[in-house]
Amino acid sequence: MPMKRDLYPRDWPDISKRIRERAGNRCEWPGCGLANGATVEGKRGPYRVVLTVAHLDHAPANCDPANLRAWCQPHHLRYDANHHKHNAAETRRRRVIASGQMELLSVAE
């Protein structure tokens, strides 16, 4: 999922770099340790590991180092899965309301 740059502090690239350096440029997910840039075999074939920085509380403005982890993309996506699911449901709900379909459902009941 692309990041919304306006939600992050201006110095996010520097913060992210420091967190990845703190992790030795390796995934901090317990038992993983994949190196940034390594090529590994995945379920859909080989892929290049890209180390990302995750916010444990999902709040981009909270850049306290204790709230940040350097994770490979698969682990970052795994951690964020429920958060993304909730956001997607909320987006769908807003679209239904904006389209006027909610009014039709209310009238039909």
Secondary structure, DSSP 8 states (H G I E B T S, - for coil): ----GGGS-TTHHHHHHHHHHHTTTB--STT---BTT-EEEETTEEEE--EEEEETTS-TT---GGGEEEEEHHHHHHHHHHHHHHHHHHHHHHHHHHHTHHHHHHHH-
